[in-house]
Amino acid sequence: DAPPGSRRGSGGLWGRRSGPQRGAMAPAGLKAVVGEKILNDVIRSMKKDGEWKVLIMDLPSTRIVSSCFKMSDLLAEGITIIEDINKRREPLPSLEAIYLLSPIETSVRALINDFRGSPTFSYKAAHVFFTDTCPEHLFNELGKSRIIKAIKTLKEINVAFLPYESQVYSLDNPQSFHNLFSPYCREDKNNQLERMAEQIATLCDTLKEYPSIRYRNGAEDCCLLAHAVLAKLNAFKADSPTMGEGPDKSRSQLLIVDRSYDVVSPLLHELTFQAMAYDLLNIEQDTYRYESTGISDAREKVVLLDEDDDLWVQLRHMHIADVSKKVTELLRTFCESKRLTTDKANIKDLSQILKKMPQYQKELHKYSTHLHLAEDCMNKFKGTVEKLCGVEQDLATGTDVNGEKVKNPMKNIVPIVLDPNVSAFDKIRIILLCIFLQNGINEENLLKLIQHANIQQERDVLYNMHCLGAPIMPEDCGQMKPTRKVRLESTYQLSRWTPILKDVMEDAIEDKLDKKLWPYVSCPAPGPCSQTAVSARFGHWHKTKTATEYRTGPRLIIYVLGGVTMSEMRCAYEVTEATDGKWEVLIGSSHILTPKQFFEDVRNLTEQTPLKRTPDS
């Protein structure tokens, strides 16, 4: 049967990403696990043949669902309408409603309002699912309202995070940066850490992990958060005793670190494809816009950069120097596989190729997109950025391309500081790297630098870095710099820096992390962990393996207080690959950082309120 009046809800909730369409590729990793959990625990648990339902969500739950599903996926599961709980909706008293909501005041009140009406309610019945634990006072409010007569289901599903990529998660809360690091928000900090702990615990629960928890010593917030996560996990474990069982699962770890551990990575111009594109181009909500010529009429193209695009997955962590070459090579292979000869597969030829192969329009558009994206990056790079990169790498690593120690960093940055063609934003990046290398700068010299660089209006960014514990003045230098690994693998001269977290990931997996610097709040389980007996003869052959069960090895889950950079995201994939799949590294934070966002976050720390910003898409 066709769904009755099948349509999108009046709220146009799914219209968040206007233009780009998601492809048909099955989601991988974290997205698959979350998608499966929502399907099984929420949508299919309510499904009856021939019966259509309404799905009502708020913004946080919509963002979780739309990261895993397309509208058509939900239609196939008997959902006829998707509505926004905070918008006016037409009552549908003949249909039952599934509510998937975050347990916040506005959403719970809106839910109660749907069942205030007389003589009929807005919907025939309510199946209510909260993304995580509903606070006592809101739960009591529900109990006192008329909705009690209509509720058929009331559950907490423990998914209070966004699966951003297959190995990256976000707590979808960029404002928390201000709440954690601003001197104005000391009182709110504990509530913020408590909320984060709840969200991180739902991630572990979704992955069926009960990891040992470690944190960076000397960072008080990391310690508080680690203890709070342990308390939440223990509560989940009491409800679900098999959580964290399985071969090798006792080796899984959760590591909590804060942004001050590495303030260099968010400042550098990264030259790997994803990080570079998000730094230099105007990519918002993962959407890339460009003028397309040649393939069809010149017009603006809107493309979503996500894991439904297998070409993006293949290219995103490659160095920009290799990207165009790789796309061209893949395009040539594609044409040859379709028996089409092409001498010089480049963007100019795509229109010709398309004329001969109109049936492959979708694939050819994909190649065109990434050639454009790489070209846009290179055009931005070839101006001032190219000059900056060498100096940045010298300052970040403390050595030049020949391995010689940088003796006079201030001298290195003078030409850039005085150059009127370099933006204030890029000057600040260079000045901060210089200050960090010198372990601070005195007030007089800092004022001179600000004056010569002509960045008086942006000076707050420099001064506010001390809120993160970064060494700006010599007296700020309380923390020892982490000892770096010597890496002998060959690399591009403008990409010599490796994020410090990559060292940490590798050491954690090899069990080489210093227990004094990274203490445990919960020790790893001794020996092989107890497992439910499995019949030796039949085992689990009869069970269809789900995404969660495919992963039997240990996981290393990293949480960065204060935002995670795209170079650190890349490291999680690289380290996973280096273990030949024996380990899986997941990394996440309250939000994904680009240099510009980091800059704005830090500048805003001395304001009373956090920035109003669209969260990560």
Backbone hydrogen bonds, N-H to C=O, Kabsch-Sander energy under -0.5 kcal/mol:
donor,donor_aa,acceptor,acceptor_aa,energy
6,S,3,P,-1.7
7,R,80,T,-1.2
9,G,82,I,-1.4
12,G,9,G,-2.6
15,G,12,G,-1.6
16,R,13,L,-0.8
17,R,14,W,-0.9
18,S,16,R,-0.8
30,L,166,S,-2.3
31,K,28,A,-1.2
32,A,28,A,-0.7
33,V,29,G,-2.1
34,V,30,L,-2.6
35,G,31,K,-2.7
36,E,32,A,-2.4
37,K,33,V,-2.0
38,I,34,V,-2.5
39,L,35,G,-2.5
40,N,36,E,-2.8
41,D,37,K,-2.8
42,V,38,I,-1.7
43,I,38,I,-1.9
44,R,39,L,-3.8
45,S,39,L,-0.5
46,M,42,V,-0.6
46,M,43,I,-1.0
47,K,44,R,-0.9
51,E,48,K,-2.2
52,W,50,G,-0.5
53,K,78,G,-2.5
54,V,96,E,-2.0
55,L,81,I,-2.9
56,I,54,V,-0.5
56,I,98,I,-3.1
57,M,83,E,-2.5
58,D,100,L,-0.8
62,T,58,D,-2.3
63,R,59,L,-2.3
64,I,60,P,-1.5
65,V,61,S,-2.6
66,S,62,T,-3.2
67,S,63,R,-0.7
67,S,64,I,-0.6
68,C,65,V,-1.4
69,F,65,V,-2.2
73,D,70,K,-0.5
74,L,70,K,-1.3
75,L,71,M,-2.0
76,A,72,S,-2.0
77,E,74,L,-0.8
78,G,75,L,-1.7
79,I,74,L,-2.0
80,T,53,K,-2.7
80,T,78,G,-0.6
81,I,53,K,-0.9
83,E,55,L,-2.9
83,E,81,I,-0.5
85,I,57,M,-2.8
85,I,83,E,-0.6
87,K,84,D,-2.0
92,L,122,S,-2.3
95,L,92,L,-2.3
96,E,52,W,-0.6
97,A,125,A,-2.7
98,I,54,V,-3.5
99,Y,97,A,-0.6
99,Y,127,H,-3.1
100,L,56,I,-2.5
100,L,98,I,-0.6
101,L,99,Y,-0.6
101,L,129,F,-2.5
104,I,102,S,-2.7
108,V,104,I,-2.4
109,R,105,E,-2.7
110,A,106,T,-2.0
111,L,107,S,-2.1
112,I,108,V,-2.3
113,N,109,R,-2.3
114,D,110,A,-1.3
115,F,112,I,-1.4
116,R,113,N,-1.5
122,S,114,D,-2.1
124,K,92,L,-0.6
124,K,95,L,-2.7
125,A,95,L,-0.5
126,A,150,A,-2.3
127,H,97,A,-2.7
128,V,126,A,-0.6
128,V,153,T,-2.9
129,F,99,Y,-3.1
129,F,127,H,-0.5
130,F,155,K,-3.1
131,T,101,L,-2.4
138,L,135,P,-0.6
139,F,135,P,-2.3
140,N,136,E,-2.5
141,E,137,H,-1.5
142,L,138,L,-2.1
143,G,139,F,-2.0
144,K,140,N,-1.3
145,S,141,E,-0.6
145,S,142,L,-1.3
148,I,145,S,-1.2
149,K,146,R,-1.8
150,A,147,I,-2.0
151,I,147,I,-1.9
152,K,126,A,-3.0
153,T,126,A,-1.3
155,K,128,V,-2.4
157,I,130,F,-2.9
159,V,131,T,-2.8
162,L,170,S,-3.6
164,Y,162,L,-1.2
164,Y,168,V,-1.2
165,E,168,V,-2.2
168,V,165,E,-0.7
169,Y,587,I,-1.7
170,S,162,L,-2.3
171,L,589,S,-2.6
173,N,590,S,-2.9
176,S,173,N,-1.6
177,F,174,P,-1.5
178,H,175,Q,-0.8
179,N,175,Q,-1.7
180,L,176,S,-2.0
181,F,177,F,-2.3
182,S,178,H,-2.3
185,C,182,S,-1.7
186,R,183,P,-0.6
189,K,185,C,-1.0
189,K,186,R,-0.6
192,Q,188,D,-2.1
193,L,189,K,-2.6
194,E,190,N,-2.4
195,R,191,N,-2.2
196,M,192,Q,-2.3
197,A,193,L,-2.5
198,E,194,E,-1.9
199,Q,195,R,-2.1
200,I,196,M,-3.0
201,A,197,A,-2.4
202,T,198,E,-1.7
203,L,199,Q,-1.4
204,C,200,I,-2.1
205,D,201,A,-2.4
206,T,202,T,-2.4
207,L,203,L,-2.0
208,K,205,D,-1.0
209,E,204,C,-3.1
212,S,252,S,-2.2
213,I,522,S,-0.6
214,R,254,L,-2.9
215,Y,519,P,-1.7
216,R,256,I,-1.8
217,N,215,Y,-0.6
217,N,517,L,-3.1
219,A,216,R,-1.4
220,E,218,G,-0.8
223,C,219,A,-1.8
224,L,220,E,-2.6
225,L,221,D,-2.7
226,A,222,C,-2.5
227,H,223,C,-2.1
228,A,224,L,-2.1
229,V,225,L,-2.7
230,L,226,A,-2.1
231,A,227,H,-2.0
232,K,228,A,-1.9
233,L,229,V,-3.0
234,N,230,L,-2.5
235,A,231,A,-1.5
236,F,232,K,-2.0
237,K,233,L,-2.9
238,A,234,N,-1.9
239,D,235,A,-1.3
240,S,236,F,-2.1
243,M,240,S,-2.3
244,G,208,K,-1.2
245,E,242,T,-2.1
249,K,246,G,-1.7
251,R,248,D,-1.8
252,S,249,K,-1.7
253,Q,555,R,-2.1
254,L,212,S,-2.8
255,L,557,I,-3.0
256,I,214,R,-2.2
257,V,255,L,-0.5
257,V,559,Y,-2.6
259,R,561,L,-2.3
261,Y,258,D,-1.9
262,D,259,R,-1.4
267,L,264,V,-2.0
268,L,264,V,-1.2
270,E,268,L,-0.9
273,F,318,M,-2.8
274,Q,316,R,-2.8
276,M,272,T,-2.9
277,A,273,F,-2.5
278,Y,274,Q,-2.4
279,D,275,A,-1.3
280,L,276,M,-2.9
281,L,277,A,-2.2
283,I,281,L,-1.8
284,E,282,N,-0.7
284,E,287,T,-1.2
287,T,284,E,-1.9
288,Y,286,D,-0.5
288,Y,303,V,-3.1
290,Y,301,K,-2.0
292,S,290,Y,-0.6
292,S,299,R,-3.1
294,G,296,S,-0.6
295,I,293,T,-1.0
299,R,292,S,-1.4
301,K,290,Y,-3.7
303,V,288,Y,-2.8
305,L,286,D,-3.1
305,L,303,V,-0.5
306,D,304,L,-1.2
309,D,306,D,-2.0
310,D,308,D,-0.9
313,V,309,D,-1.8
314,Q,310,D,-1.7
315,L,311,L,-1.8
316,R,312,W,-2.8
318,M,315,L,-2.4
320,I,271,L,-3.0
322,D,319,H,-2.3
323,V,319,H,-0.9
324,S,320,I,-0.8
326,K,322,D,-2.3
327,V,323,V,-2.9
328,T,324,S,-2.6
329,E,325,K,-2.2
330,L,326,K,-2.8
331,L,327,V,-2.7
332,R,328,T,-2.4
333,T,329,E,-2.4
334,F,330,L,-2.4
335,C,331,L,-2.7
336,E,332,R,-2.6
337,S,333,T,-2.3
338,K,334,F,-1.1
339,R,336,E,-1.9
340,L,335,C,-2.8
341,T,339,R,-0.5
346,N,344,K,-1.3
349,D,346,N,-0.9
350,L,346,N,-0.8
351,S,348,K,-0.5
353,I,349,D,-2.9
354,L,350,L,-2.7
355,K,351,S,-1.7
356,K,352,Q,-1.5
357,M,353,I,-1.9
360,Y,357,M,-2.1
361,Q,358,P,-1.3
364,L,360,Y,-2.5
365,H,361,Q,-2.4
366,K,362,K,-1.4
367,Y,363,E,-1.7
368,S,364,L,-2.4
369,T,365,H,-2.7
370,H,366,K,-1.9
371,L,367,Y,-2.1
372,H,368,S,-2.5
373,L,369,T,-2.7
374,A,370,H,-2.3
375,E,371,L,-2.2
376,D,372,H,-3.0
377,C,373,L,-2.2
378,M,374,A,-2.4
379,N,375,E,-2.5
380,K,376,D,-1.8
381,F,377,C,-2.2
382,K,378,M,-2.3
383,G,380,K,-0.9
385,V,380,K,-0.7
386,E,381,F,-1.9
387,K,383,G,-0.6
388,L,384,T,-1.8
389,C,385,V,-2.2
390,G,386,E,-0.9
391,V,387,K,-0.8
392,E,388,L,-2.8
393,Q,389,C,-2.5
394,D,390,G,-2.0
395,L,391,V,-2.4
396,A,392,E,-2.8
397,T,393,Q,-2.5
398,G,394,D,-1.9
400,D,404,E,-2.7
403,G,400,D,-2.2
406,V,398,G,-2.5
407,K,405,K,-0.7
411,K,408,N,-0.7
412,N,408,N,-1.3
413,I,409,P,-1.4
414,V,410,M,-1.1
417,V,413,I,-2.7
418,L,414,V,-2.1
419,D,415,P,-0.7
419,D,416,I,-0.7
422,V,419,D,-1.4
427,K,423,S,-2.2
428,I,424,A,-2.4
429,R,425,F,-1.6
430,I,426,D,-1.9
431,I,427,K,-2.9
432,L,428,I,-2.6
433,L,429,R,-2.0
434,C,430,I,-2.1
435,I,431,I,-2.5
436,F,432,L,-2.7
437,L,433,L,-2.0
438,Q,434,C,-1.7
439,N,436,F,-1.1
440,G,435,I,-2.8
441,I,472,I,-2.9
446,L,442,N,-2.2
447,L,443,E,-2.5
448,K,444,E,-1.9
449,L,445,N,-2.4
450,I,446,L,-2.5
451,Q,447,L,-2.1
452,H,448,K,-3.0
453,A,449,L,-2.6
454,N,450,I,-0.7
454,N,451,Q,-0.7
455,I,450,I,-2.1
458,E,455,I,-1.4
459,R,456,Q,-1.2
461,V,458,E,-1.6
462,L,458,E,-0.6
462,L,459,R,-0.5
463,Y,459,R,-2.0
464,N,460,D,-3.1
465,M,461,V,-0.8
465,M,462,L,-0.6
466,H,463,Y,-1.3
467,C,464,N,-2.1
468,L,465,M,-1.4
469,G,466,H,-1.4
470,A,465,M,-1.7
472,I,470,A,-1.0
476,D,473,M,-2.3
477,C,474,P,-1.4
478,G,476,D,-2.6
487,R,485,K,-0.7
488,L,486,V,-0.6
495,S,492,Y,-2.2
496,R,493,Q,-0.5
502,K,499,P,-1.9
503,D,499,P,-0.6
503,D,500,I,-0.6
504,V,500,I,-1.5
505,M,501,L,-2.8
506,E,502,K,-2.3
507,D,503,D,-2.6
508,A,504,V,-2.6
509,I,505,M,-2.1
510,E,506,E,-2.0
511,D,508,A,-0.9
512,K,507,D,-3.6
513,L,507,D,-0.7
518,W,514,D,-2.3
521,V,213,I,-2.9
522,S,213,I,-1.2
525,A,250,S,-0.5
539,G,535,S,-2.6
541,W,538,F,-2.1
543,K,540,H,-1.8
545,K,543,K,-0.6
550,Y,546,T,-1.5
551,R,547,A,-0.6
551,R,548,T,-0.6
552,T,550,Y,-1.1
556,L,584,E,-2.6
557,I,253,Q,-3.2
557,I,555,R,-0.6
558,I,556,L,-0.5
558,I,586,L,-2.8
559,Y,255,L,-2.8
560,V,588,G,-2.4
561,L,257,V,-3.2
561,L,559,Y,-0.6
562,G,560,V,-0.7
563,G,560,V,-1.0
564,V,591,H,-1.9
566,M,593,L,-0.6
569,M,565,T,-1.8
570,R,566,M,-2.1
571,C,567,S,-1.6
572,A,568,E,-1.4
573,Y,569,M,-1.2
574,E,570,R,-2.4
575,V,571,C,-2.9
576,T,572,A,-1.7
577,E,573,Y,-2.5
578,A,574,E,-2.0
579,T,575,V,-0.9
579,T,576,T,-1.0
580,D,577,E,-1.8
581,G,576,T,-1.5
582,K,579,T,-1.6
584,E,554,P,-1.4
586,L,556,L,-2.9
586,L,584,E,-0.5
587,I,167,Q,-2.3
588,G,558,I,-1.6
589,S,169,Y,-1.1
590,S,560,V,-0.6
593,L,564,V,-3.2
598,F,594,T,-2.6
599,F,595,P,-2.5
600,E,596,K,-2.4
601,D,597,Q,-3.0
602,V,598,F,-2.6
603,R,599,F,-2.4
604,N,600,E,-1.9
605,L,602,V,-1.5
606,T,603,R,-0.7
607,E,604,N,-2.2
613,R,611,L,-0.7
